[in-house]
Every structure is written in C-alpha cells, then in structure tokens.
C-alpha cells in the first residue's frame, strides 16, 4: 500500500509489484474527475470506477461497491482521498 500526495506517479510500479490485474477505483461523487484520470493512467488494469463513497459509509453503499467487485473479477482497489470526505461550498 502507498499513501500520500503524489503517489499516483508510483501507481504503475505498485500495481506491478503487487501483481494486480483488475483494480476498482473508489471515489466520492465529487472526486469522479480524479477517478477518471486514474482510470486513464491504467486502462489495461482498471475494472471500473465506483464513485458512490460517502462519509461514514452506509451499509447499502458498501454493498453496492462489493457487488461491483464481485461482478468485475477485481483483485484490488484504489481509493482516492482518505479518512473523511469534505464538501466545499
């Protein structure tokens, strides 16, 4: 796992190091642009984007993400942000 600002540049090496093939990008609706940019960096390894993450993730949101994982032969995830999500006015 890698964390921190600027780690997107290390994404390809980390995917290779971990021998991952199909990753699901996790984001909030406000982060869809960042999720799409990551997808575009790893098109051969991206299984899709789940942009429904919310603060204090409700069970139904987690279940929706897990359905995408189960249906997409996903072997890893990339989470954008971390901790709590904030919405700017």
PDB file as gemmi writes it, atoms N, CA and C in Angstrom:
CRYST1    1.000    1.000    1.000  90.00  90.00  90.00 P 1                      
ATOM      1  N   UNK A   1       0.836  -1.178   0.000  1.00  0.00           N  
ATOM      2  CA  UNK A   1       0.000   0.000   0.000  1.00  0.00           C  
ATOM      3  C   UNK A   1       0.879   1.239   0.000  1.00  0.00           C  
ATOM      4  N   UNK A   2       0.384   2.237  -0.723  1.00  0.00           N  
ATOM      5  CA  UNK A   2       1.064   3.528  -0.691  1.00  0.00           C  
ATOM      6  C   UNK A   2       0.032   4.606  -0.387  1.00  0.00           C  
ATOM      7  N   UNK A   3       0.461   5.608   0.352  1.00  0.00           N  
ATOM      8  CA  UNK A   3      -0.421   6.688   0.743  1.00  0.00           C  
ATOM      9  C   UNK A   3       0.305   8.004   0.536  1.00  0.00           C  
ATOM     10  N   UNK A   4      -0.460   9.072   0.366  1.00  0.00           N  
ATOM     11  CA  UNK A   4       0.131  10.397   0.363  1.00  0.00           C  
ATOM     12  C   UNK A   4       0.004  11.132  -0.950  1.00  0.00           C  
ATOM     13  N   UNK A   5       0.254  12.410  -0.860  1.00  0.00           N  
ATOM     14  CA  UNK A   5       0.200  13.281  -2.020  1.00  0.00           C  
ATOM     15  C   UNK A   5       1.288  12.866  -3.015  1.00  0.00           C  
ATOM     16  N   UNK A   6       0.923  12.806  -4.294  1.00  0.00           N  
ATOM     17  CA  UNK A   6       1.888  12.481  -5.336  1.00  0.00           C  
ATOM     18  C   UNK A   6       2.098  10.998  -5.577  1.00  0.00           C  
ATOM     19  N   UNK A   7       1.372  10.150  -4.876  1.00  0.00           N  
ATOM     20  CA  UNK A   7       1.582   8.711  -5.036  1.00  0.00           C  
ATOM     21  C   UNK A   7       1.010   8.162  -6.335  1.00  0.00           C  
ATOM     22  N   UNK A   8       0.181   8.933  -7.023  1.00  0.00           N  
ATOM     23  CA  UNK A   8      -0.356   8.474  -8.309  1.00  0.00           C  
ATOM     24  C   UNK A   8       0.785   8.175  -9.274  1.00  0.00           C  
ATOM     25  N   UNK A   9       1.864   8.924  -9.179  1.00  0.00           N  
ATOM     26  CA  UNK A   9       3.012   8.697 -10.053  1.00  0.00           C  
ATOM     27  C   UNK A   9       3.642   7.322  -9.815  1.00  0.00           C  
ATOM     28  N   UNK A  10       3.433   6.747  -8.639  1.00  0.00           N  
ATOM     29  CA  UNK A  10       4.006   5.442  -8.290  1.00  0.00           C  
ATOM     30  C   UNK A  10       3.023   4.295  -8.548  1.00  0.00           C  
ATOM     31  N   UNK A  11       1.849   4.613  -9.047  1.00  0.00           N  
ATOM     32  CA  UNK A  11       0.779   3.635  -9.170  1.00  0.00           C  
ATOM     33  C   UNK A  11       1.155   2.453 -10.053  1.00  0.00           C  
ATOM     34  N   UNK A  12       1.720   2.709 -11.219  1.00  0.00           N  
ATOM     35  CA  UNK A  12       2.088   1.622 -12.127  1.00  0.00           C  
ATOM     36  C   UNK A  12       3.064   0.649 -11.490  1.00  0.00           C  
ATOM     37  N   UNK A  13       4.071   1.171 -10.828  1.00  0.00           N  
ATOM     38  CA  UNK A  13       5.066   0.319 -10.170  1.00  0.00           C  
ATOM     39  C   UNK A  13       4.437  -0.492  -9.037  1.00  0.00           C  
ATOM     40  N   UNK A  14       3.505   0.130  -8.304  1.00  0.00           N  
ATOM     41  CA  UNK A  14       2.855  -0.575  -7.197  1.00  0.00           C  
ATOM     42  C   UNK A  14       1.948  -1.691  -7.722  1.00  0.00           C  
ATOM     43  N   UNK A  15       1.240  -1.434  -8.809  1.00  0.00           N  
ATOM     44  CA  UNK A  15       0.386  -2.463  -9.423  1.00  0.00           C  
ATOM     45  C   UNK A  15       1.238  -3.642  -9.862  1.00  0.00           C  
ATOM     46  N   UNK A  16       2.369  -3.343 -10.479  1.00  0.00           N  
ATOM     47  CA  UNK A  16       3.278  -4.399 -10.932  1.00  0.00           C  
ATOM     48  C   UNK A  16       3.868  -5.150  -9.739  1.00  0.00           C  
ATOM     49  N   UNK A  17       4.308  -4.420  -8.718  1.00  0.00           N  
ATOM     50  CA  UNK A  17       4.902  -5.047  -7.541  1.00  0.00           C  
ATOM     51  C   UNK A  17       3.935  -6.017  -6.870  1.00  0.00           C  
ATOM     52  N   UNK A  18       2.655  -5.616  -6.813  1.00  0.00           N  
ATOM     53  CA  UNK A  18       1.655  -6.448  -6.148  1.00  0.00           C  
ATOM     54  C   UNK A  18       1.022  -7.485  -7.078  1.00  0.00           C  
ATOM     55  N   UNK A  19       1.435  -7.441  -8.358  1.00  0.00           N  
ATOM     56  CA  UNK A  19       0.928  -8.386  -9.363  1.00  0.00           C  
ATOM     57  C   UNK A  19      -0.595  -8.325  -9.499  1.00  0.00           C  
ATOM     58  N   UNK A  20      -1.133  -7.106  -9.484  1.00  0.00           N  
ATOM     59  CA  UNK A  20      -2.569  -6.912  -9.625  1.00  0.00           C  
ATOM     60  C   UNK A  20      -2.931  -6.787 -11.100  1.00  0.00           C  
ATOM     61  N   UNK A  21      -4.120  -7.216 -11.444  1.00  0.00           N  
ATOM     62  CA  UNK A  21      -4.564  -7.185 -12.842  1.00  0.00           C  
ATOM     63  C   UNK A  21      -5.788  -6.310 -13.051  1.00  0.00           C  
ATOM     64  N   UNK A  22      -6.749  -6.337 -12.097  1.00  0.00           N  
ATOM     65  CA  UNK A  22      -8.012  -5.614 -12.286  1.00  0.00           C  
ATOM     66  C   UNK A  22      -8.354  -4.863 -11.019  1.00  0.00           C  
ATOM     67  N   UNK A  23      -8.283  -3.545 -11.106  1.00  0.00           N  
ATOM     68  CA  UNK A  23      -8.497  -2.689  -9.943  1.00  0.00           C  
ATOM     69  C   UNK A  23      -9.764  -1.860 -10.091  1.00  0.00           C  
ATOM     70  N   UNK A  24     -10.469  -1.709  -8.991  1.00  0.00           N  
ATOM     71  CA  UNK A  24     -11.639  -0.844  -8.936  1.00  0.00           C  
ATOM     72  C   UNK A  24     -11.217   0.455  -8.264  1.00  0.00           C  
ATOM     73  N   UNK A  25     -11.512   1.583  -8.908  1.00  0.00           N  
ATOM     74  CA  UNK A  25     -11.175   2.891  -8.355  1.00  0.00           C  
ATOM     75  C   UNK A  25     -12.353   3.369  -7.504  1.00  0.00           C  
ATOM     76  N   UNK A  26     -12.107   3.669  -6.236  1.00  0.00           N  
ATOM     77  CA  UNK A  26     -13.145   4.111  -5.301  1.00  0.00           C  
ATOM     78  C   UNK A  26     -13.021   5.612  -5.081  1.00  0.00           C  
ATOM     79  N   UNK A  27     -14.164   6.314  -5.177  1.00  0.00           N  
ATOM     80  CA  UNK A  27     -14.170   7.770  -5.030  1.00  0.00           C  
ATOM     81  C   UNK A  27     -15.540   8.240  -4.567  1.00  0.00           C  
ATOM     82  N   UNK A  28     -15.593   9.500  -4.143  1.00  0.00           N  
ATOM     83  CA  UNK A  28     -16.882  10.136  -3.875  1.00  0.00           C  
ATOM     84  C   UNK A  28     -17.401  10.696  -5.197  1.00  0.00           C  
ATOM     85  N   UNK A  29     -18.664  11.075  -5.265  1.00  0.00           N  
ATOM     86  CA  UNK A  29     -19.167  11.699  -6.488  1.00  0.00           C  
ATOM     87  C   UNK A  29     -18.377  12.960  -6.873  1.00  0.00           C  
ATOM     88  N   UNK A  30     -17.891  13.687  -5.875  1.00  0.00           N  
ATOM     89  CA  UNK A  30     -17.128  14.905  -6.142  1.00  0.00           C  
ATOM     90  C   UNK A  30     -15.733  14.605  -6.697  1.00  0.00           C  
ATOM     91  N   UNK A  31     -15.268  13.386  -6.554  1.00  0.00           N  
ATOM     92  CA  UNK A  31     -13.923  13.006  -6.982  1.00  0.00           C  
ATOM     93  C   UNK A  31     -13.911  12.241  -8.304  1.00  0.00           C  
ATOM     94  N   UNK A  32     -15.013  12.250  -9.023  1.00  0.00           N  
ATOM     95  CA  UNK A  32     -15.105  11.471 -10.262  1.00  0.00           C  
ATOM     96  C   UNK A  32     -14.008  11.863 -11.262  1.00  0.00           C  
ATOM     97  N   UNK A  33     -13.670  13.140 -11.335  1.00  0.00           N  
ATOM     98  CA  UNK A  33     -12.611  13.575 -12.249  1.00  0.00           C  
ATOM     99  C   UNK A  33     -11.274  12.927 -11.929  1.00  0.00           C  
ATOM    100  N   UNK A  34     -10.929  12.863 -10.651  1.00  0.00           N  
ATOM    101  CA  UNK A  34      -9.693  12.216 -10.237  1.00  0.00           C  
ATOM    102  C   UNK A  34      -9.739  10.722 -10.534  1.00  0.00           C  
ATOM    103  N   UNK A  35     -10.906  10.108 -10.314  1.00  0.00           N  
ATOM    104  CA  UNK A  35     -11.062   8.681 -10.594  1.00  0.00           C  
ATOM    105  C   UNK A  35     -10.882   8.400 -12.088  1.00  0.00           C  
ATOM    106  N   UNK A  36     -11.444   9.244 -12.916  1.00  0.00           N  
ATOM    107  CA  UNK A  36     -11.305   9.068 -14.367  1.00  0.00           C  
ATOM    108  C   UNK A  36      -9.849   9.260 -14.802  1.00  0.00           C  
ATOM    109  N   UNK A  37      -9.152  10.186 -14.171  1.00  0.00           N  
ATOM    110  CA  UNK A  37      -7.741  10.406 -14.501  1.00  0.00           C  
ATOM    111  C   UNK A  37      -6.910   9.174 -14.144  1.00  0.00           C  
ATOM    112  N   UNK A  38      -7.212   8.539 -13.016  1.00  0.00           N  
ATOM    113  CA  UNK A  38      -6.503   7.314 -12.640  1.00  0.00           C  
ATOM    114  C   UNK A  38      -6.844   6.202 -13.622  1.00  0.00           C  
ATOM    115  N   UNK A  39      -8.121   6.072 -13.956  1.00  0.00           N  
ATOM    116  CA  UNK A  39      -8.528   5.060 -14.948  1.00  0.00           C  
ATOM    117  C   UNK A  39      -7.750   5.244 -16.242  1.00  0.00           C  
ATOM    118  N   UNK A  40      -7.600   6.491 -16.661  1.00  0.00           N  
ATOM    119  CA  UNK A  40      -6.896   6.767 -17.907  1.00  0.00           C  
ATOM    120  C   UNK A  40      -5.406   6.459 -17.820  1.00  0.00           C  
ATOM    121  N   UNK A  41      -4.833   6.467 -16.615  1.00  0.00           N  
ATOM    122  CA  UNK A  41      -3.416   6.119 -16.423  1.00  0.00           C  
ATOM    123  C   UNK A  41      -3.192   4.618 -16.485  1.00  0.00           C  
ATOM    124  N   UNK A  42      -4.231   3.840 -16.121  1.00  0.00           N  
ATOM    125  CA  UNK A  42      -4.084   2.380 -16.049  1.00  0.00           C  
ATOM    126  C   UNK A  42      -5.213   1.670 -16.800  1.00  0.00           C  
ATOM    127  N   UNK A  43      -5.481   2.034 -18.044  1.00  0.00           N  
ATOM    128  CA  UNK A  43      -6.654   1.482 -18.735  1.00  0.00           C  
ATOM    129  C   UNK A  43      -6.673  -0.042 -18.809  1.00  0.00           C  
ATOM    130  N   UNK A  44      -5.511  -0.664 -18.934  1.00  0.00           N  
ATOM    131  CA  UNK A  44      -5.462  -2.124 -19.040  1.00  0.00           C  
ATOM    132  C   UNK A  44      -5.693  -2.812 -17.700  1.00  0.00           C  
ATOM    133  N   UNK A  45      -5.605  -2.074 -16.604  1.00  0.00           N  
ATOM    134  CA  UNK A  45      -5.777  -2.663 -15.277  1.00  0.00           C  
ATOM    135  C   UNK A  45      -7.028  -2.170 -14.552  1.00  0.00           C  
ATOM    136  N   UNK A  46      -7.783  -1.267 -15.146  1.00  0.00           N  
ATOM    137  CA  UNK A  46      -8.933  -0.691 -14.450  1.00  0.00           C  
ATOM    138  C   UNK A  46     -10.197  -1.492 -14.745  1.00  0.00           C  
ATOM    139  N   UNK A  47     -10.782  -2.050 -13.685  1.00  0.00           N  
ATOM    140  CA  UNK A  47     -12.026  -2.805 -13.816  1.00  0.00           C  
ATOM    141  C   UNK A  47     -13.242  -1.892 -13.781  1.00  0.00           C  
ATOM    142  N   UNK A  48     -13.067  -0.643 -13.356  1.00  0.00           N  
ATOM    143  CA  UNK A  48     -14.174   0.301 -13.291  1.00  0.00           C  
ATOM    144  C   UNK A  48     -13.982   1.314 -12.190  1.00  0.00           C  
ATOM    145  N   UNK A  49     -14.992   2.175 -12.076  1.00  0.00           N  
ATOM    146  CA  UNK A  49     -14.992   3.231 -11.063  1.00  0.00           C  
ATOM    147  C   UNK A  49     -16.261   3.099 -10.233  1.00  0.00           C  
ATOM    148  N   UNK A  50     -16.102   3.145  -8.923  1.00  0.00           N  
ATOM    149  CA  UNK A  50     -17.247   3.259  -8.024  1.00  0.00           C  
ATOM    150  C   UNK A  50     -17.144   4.629  -7.384  1.00  0.00           C  
ATOM    151  N   UNK A  51     -18.008   5.544  -7.804  1.00  0.00           N  
ATOM    152  CA  UNK A  51     -17.958   6.922  -7.303  1.00  0.00           C  
ATOM    153  C   UNK A  51     -19.142   7.213  -6.385  1.00  0.00           C  
ATOM    154  N   UNK A  52     -19.449   6.263  -5.512  1.00  0.00           N  
ATOM    155  CA  UNK A  52     -20.561   6.440  -4.600  1.00  0.00           C  
ATOM    156  C   UNK A  52     -20.153   6.475  -3.137  1.00  0.00           C  
ATOM    157  N   UNK A  53     -18.858   6.601  -2.881  1.00  0.00           N  
ATOM    158  CA  UNK A  53     -18.383   6.631  -1.492  1.00  0.00           C  
ATOM    159  C   UNK A  53     -18.922   7.869  -0.777  1.00  0.00           C  
ATOM    160  N   UNK A  54     -19.210   7.712   0.500  1.00  0.00           N  
ATOM    161  CA  UNK A  54     -19.722   8.814   1.316  1.00  0.00           C  
ATOM    162  C   UNK A  54     -19.079   8.762   2.702  1.00  0.00           C  
ATOM    163  N   UNK A  55     -19.221   9.840   3.441  1.00  0.00           N  
ATOM    164  CA  UNK A  55     -18.738   9.884   4.816  1.00  0.00           C  
ATOM    165  C   UNK A  55     -19.479   8.841   5.646  1.00  0.00           C  
ATOM    166  N   UNK A  56     -18.763   8.159   6.520  1.00  0.00           N  
ATOM    167  CA  UNK A  56     -19.365   7.137   7.395  1.00  0.00           C  
ATOM    168  C   UNK A  56     -20.182   6.159   6.554  1.00  0.00           C  
ATOM    169  N   UNK A  57     -19.550   5.570   5.599  1.00  0.00           N  
ATOM    170  CA  UNK A  57     -20.162   4.749   4.557  1.00  0.00           C  
ATOM    171  C   UNK A  57     -21.315   3.890   5.072  1.00  0.00           C  
ATOM    172  N   UNK A  58     -22.528   4.175   4.566  1.00  0.00           N  
ATOM    173  CA  UNK A  58     -23.692   3.355   4.941  1.00  0.00           C  
ATOM    174  C   UNK A  58     -23.567   1.940   4.371  1.00  0.00           C  
ATOM    175  N   UNK A  59     -24.242   0.997   4.984  1.00  0.00           N  
ATOM    176  CA  UNK A  59     -24.178  -0.395   4.568  1.00  0.00           C  
ATOM    177  C   UNK A  59     -24.577  -0.545   3.098  1.00  0.00           C  
ATOM    178  N   UNK A  60     -25.602   0.164   2.639  1.00  0.00           N  
ATOM    179  CA  UNK A  60     -26.041  -0.008   1.256  1.00  0.00           C  
ATOM    180  C   UNK A  60     -24.978   0.457   0.259  1.00  0.00           C  
ATOM    181  N   UNK A  61     -24.206   1.462   0.614  1.00  0.00           N  
ATOM    182  CA  UNK A  61     -23.113   1.924  -0.256  1.00  0.00           C  
ATOM    183  C   UNK A  61     -22.015   0.866  -0.311  1.00  0.00           C  
ATOM    184  N   UNK A  62     -21.666   0.315   0.830  1.00  0.00           N  
ATOM    185  CA  UNK A  62     -20.659  -0.750   0.870  1.00  0.00           C  
ATOM    186  C   UNK A  62     -21.116  -1.952   0.065  1.00  0.00           C  
ATOM    187  N   UNK A  63     -22.376  -2.320   0.194  1.00  0.00           N  
ATOM    188  CA  UNK A  63     -22.909  -3.461  -0.557  1.00  0.00           C  
ATOM    189  C   UNK A  63     -22.867  -3.201  -2.061  1.00  0.00           C  
ATOM    190  N   UNK A  64     -23.145  -1.979  -2.496  1.00  0.00           N  
ATOM    191  CA  UNK A  64     -23.087  -1.647  -3.924  1.00  0.00           C  
ATOM    192  C   UNK A  64     -21.655  -1.769  -4.450  1.00  0.00           C  
ATOM    193  N   UNK A  65     -20.691  -1.301  -3.682  1.00  0.00           N  
ATOM    194  CA  UNK A  65     -19.288  -1.419  -4.088  1.00  0.00           C  
ATOM    195  C   UNK A  65     -18.870  -2.885  -4.141  1.00  0.00           C  
ATOM    196  N   UNK A  66     -19.293  -3.669  -3.166  1.00  0.00           N  
ATOM    197  CA  UNK A  66     -18.947  -5.089  -3.144  1.00  0.00           C  
ATOM    198  C   UNK A  66     -19.558  -5.830  -4.331  1.00  0.00           C  
ATOM    199  N   UNK A  67     -20.742  -5.422  -4.773  1.00  0.00           N  
ATOM    200  CA  UNK A  67     -21.349  -6.028  -5.967  1.00  0.00           C  
ATOM    201  C   UNK A  67     -20.479  -5.766  -7.199  1.00  0.00           C  
ATOM    202  N   UNK A  68     -19.964  -4.546  -7.313  1.00  0.00           N  
ATOM    203  CA  UNK A  68     -19.078  -4.239  -8.442  1.00  0.00           C  
ATOM    204  C   UNK A  68     -17.818  -5.085  -8.373  1.00  0.00           C  
ATOM    205  N   UNK A  69     -17.289  -5.265  -7.174  1.00  0.00           N  
ATOM    206  CA  UNK A  69     -16.083  -6.070  -7.020  1.00  0.00           C  
ATOM    207  C   UNK A  69     -16.355  -7.517  -7.422  1.00  0.00           C  
ATOM    208  N   UNK A  70     -17.463  -8.068  -6.954  1.00  0.00           N  
ATOM    209  CA  UNK A  70     -17.798  -9.459  -7.254  1.00  0.00           C  
ATOM    210  C   UNK A  70     -18.083  -9.678  -8.734  1.00  0.00           C  
ATOM    211  N   UNK A  71     -18.694  -8.713  -9.395  1.00  0.00           N  
ATOM    212  CA  UNK A  71     -19.071  -8.897 -10.791  1.00  0.00           C  
ATOM    213  C   UNK A  71     -17.959  -8.545 -11.766  1.00  0.00           C  
ATOM    214  N   UNK A  72     -16.888  -7.918 -11.283  1.00  0.00           N  
ATOM    215  CA  UNK A  72     -15.848  -7.460 -12.191  1.00  0.00           C  
ATOM    216  C   UNK A  72     -14.526  -8.175 -12.077  1.00  0.00           C  
ATOM    217  N   UNK A  73     -14.463  -9.311 -11.396  1.00  0.00           N  
ATOM    218  CA  UNK A  73     -13.209 -10.045 -11.245  1.00  0.00           C  
ATOM    219  C   UNK A  73     -12.103  -9.109 -10.757  1.00  0.00           C  
ATOM    220  N   UNK A  74     -12.389  -8.349  -9.706  1.00  0.00           N  
ATOM    221  CA  UNK A  74     -11.486  -7.337  -9.166  1.00  0.00           C  
ATOM    222  C   UNK A  74     -10.530  -7.976  -8.159  1.00  0.00           C  
ATOM    223  N   UNK A  75      -9.238  -7.643  -8.287  1.00  0.00           N  
ATOM    224  CA  UNK A  75      -8.267  -8.178  -7.335  1.00  0.00           C  
ATOM    225  C   UNK A  75      -7.602  -7.087  -6.494  1.00  0.00           C  
ATOM    226  N   UNK A  76      -8.097  -5.850  -6.584  1.00  0.00           N  
ATOM    227  CA  UNK A  76      -7.558  -4.775  -5.783  1.00  0.00           C  
ATOM    228  C   UNK A  76      -8.379  -3.508  -5.931  1.00  0.00           C  
ATOM    229  N   UNK A  77      -8.149  -2.563  -5.051  1.00  0.00           N  
ATOM    230  CA  UNK A  77      -8.858  -1.283  -5.130  1.00  0.00           C  
ATOM    231  C   UNK A  77      -7.866  -0.128  -5.013  1.00  0.00           C  
ATOM    232  N   UNK A  78      -8.263   0.989  -5.587  1.00  0.00           N  
ATOM    233  CA  UNK A  78      -7.527   2.239  -5.444  1.00  0.00           C  
ATOM    234  C   UNK A  78      -8.519   3.224  -4.853  1.00  0.00           C  
ATOM    235  N   UNK A  79      -8.236   3.724  -3.667  1.00  0.00           N  
ATOM    236  CA  UNK A  79      -9.121   4.674  -3.002  1.00  0.00           C  
ATOM    237  C   UNK A  79      -8.548   6.069  -3.141  1.00  0.00           C  
ATOM    238  N   UNK A  80      -9.385   6.985  -3.590  1.00  0.00           N  
ATOM    239  CA  UNK A  80      -8.987   8.387  -3.713  1.00  0.00           C  
ATOM    240  C   UNK A  80      -9.354   9.081  -2.411  1.00  0.00           C  
ATOM    241  N   UNK A  81      -8.433   9.858  -1.894  1.00  0.00           N  
ATOM    242  CA  UNK A  81      -8.683  10.534  -0.631  1.00  0.00           C  
ATOM    243  C   UNK A  81      -8.453   9.580   0.512  1.00  0.00           C  
ATOM    244  N   UNK A  82      -9.064   9.870   1.612  1.00  0.00           N  
ATOM    245  CA  UNK A  82      -8.908   9.008   2.772  1.00  0.00           C  
ATOM    246  C   UNK A  82      -9.590   9.635   3.963  1.00  0.00           C  
ATOM    247  N   UNK A  83      -9.799   8.830   4.973  1.00  0.00           N  
ATOM    248  CA  UNK A  83     -10.468   9.345   6.159  1.00  0.00           C  
ATOM    249  C   UNK A  83     -11.852   9.854   5.802  1.00  0.00           C  
ATOM    250  N   UNK A  84     -12.152  11.039   6.247  1.00  0.00           N  
ATOM    251  CA  UNK A  84     -13.464  11.629   5.952  1.00  0.00           C  
ATOM    252  C   UNK A  84     -13.403  12.400   4.646  1.00  0.00           C  
ATOM    253  N   UNK A  85     -14.549  12.538   4.045  1.00  0.00           N  
ATOM    254  CA  UNK A  85     -14.666  13.302   2.817  1.00  0.00           C  
ATOM    255  C   UNK A  85     -15.316  14.634   3.161  1.00  0.00           C  
ATOM    256  N   UNK A  86     -14.812  15.710   2.615  1.00  0.00           N  
ATOM    257  CA  UNK A  86     -15.432  17.001   2.892  1.00  0.00           C  
ATOM    258  C   UNK A  86     -15.942  17.601   1.595  1.00  0.00           C  
ATOM    259  N   UNK A  87     -16.993  18.351   1.706  1.00  0.00           N  
ATOM    260  CA  UNK A  87     -17.597  19.007   0.550  1.00  0.00           C  
ATOM    261  C   UNK A  87     -17.373  20.498   0.714  1.00  0.00           C  
ATOM    262  N   UNK A  88     -16.752  21.086  -0.279  1.00  0.00           N  
ATOM    263  CA  UNK A  88     -16.528  22.539  -0.238  1.00  0.00           C  
ATOM    264  C   UNK A  88     -17.745  23.263  -0.777  1.00  0.00           C  
ATOM    265  N   UNK A  89     -18.125  24.383  -0.134  1.00  0.00           N  
ATOM    266  CA  UNK A  89     -19.298  25.137  -0.625  1.00  0.00           C  
ATOM    267  C   UNK A  89     -18.981  25.836  -1.931  1.00  0.00           C  
TER     268      UNK A  89                                                      
END                                                                             
